[in-house]
Amino acid sequence: MTEEMKISPATATPAEDYPSLNHLRVMILLWDRAQLLFELQARIDAKDRSWKGGPYERYVLVIHTDEFSLDRETVARFLQGATFQTHILTDVFLGLSFGTDPIFRLHLLPRA
């Protein structure tokens, strides 16, 4: 998800802050709730208008992230109370690459 994000010193931290990553020379994006919700809605919007074929009973979108700082607890906290708008999608899932129970079903509302 970070390829489209602009990383500023306020939202990124050197890998030295994570001892297990000291051998790497990388920056880690520290997501906040607003960033994550914005990016999820942007991906929903992009896919919500690009469906071909149908009509189908269900339209499902799976979003995958491999972000180091988005662990299950953080994502669960950020998604609490969040809703996303859609025209056609019936189900949207966010999947994490690691951890236990790494799949979240997003709460959707029909776009007016």
N, C-alpha and C positions, 0 to 999 in steps of 0.2 A: 504494500500500500504506500510505501514511502516514496516511490519513484515520482509521484506527482506533488509531493509535499515539499515546501521550501523549509529547510532546516535552519533555524536560527540558534544562536548560542543559548537563548532562553529555553528552547525545547529539546536541545540535544545535550548529551553528556559524553565525555570521553570514556572509552572502554576501561581506562584505569580505575574508574569508579566501581567496576565489576571485576573482582580479583580473578574469577575463573576465565576472564577474557583478556587477561594482561598480555598474552602472546599475539593478540590481534591489534591492528591499527585501524579501528573503525569508530564511527560515531553511532550512538544508539538514540533513536527518537523516543523521547518520553512523551507518550500520548496523554492528552487530557481528554475529558469527556466530550467537550465541544468539538474537538478535532475529529474524534472517532465518529460521533454521530453525524457530523457534516460529511465526512468521507463515505460513510455507509449510505446516506441519502443520495449522494452524488452517483454512486454506483447503481443504486436502485433506479434512479432517474435515467441513467444511460441505458440500462437494460429494459426498462419499462416501455420504451418506445421503439425497440428494435426487434420485436417478435414478428416472425413470418409464419404463415400457415395457420392452421386452426379453422374454426374455433376448437379449443381444448377445454376440458373440464378444469384443469389446474395448470398454472404457470409458476414454475419453481425456479428460484435463483439461489445458487450456492456461492457465497463469497468466502474465499480462503485467505488467511493471513499467516505469515511466518514471522511476525513482529516479536522480537525478544521481550519487549516490555508489556505486551498484551497477554498476560497470563489469565487463567480462568477466573480468579478472584477479581482482578481489575476489570475485566470485560463484564462480568456479572454486575459489578457495582456501577459501571458506566451505562449499562443497558437498562438498569432498574428504572421503570417509569417511562422509558423512551418509546416513542411511536414513530413510525415511518409511513410516508404517504406513497400510494401507488395507484396507477390506473388499472393495470391488467394483472400484475403479479398477485398470486394467491398465497404463496409461501416464500419466505426468504430466510436462509440459514447462514450463520457465520461460523466457519470452522477454523479452529486453531490447530497448529501443527503438533503441539505437544501438550502433555498434561492429561489428567483424567477427565472424562466427560467434556471433551473439547468442542461440542457443537451447541450453538445457541439458535433458537427460533426467534426471529424478530417479530415484534408486534406491529401489524400493518393496519392502516386505516385507508379507506377509499378516498382518492383525491377528488375534490369537488369539481 
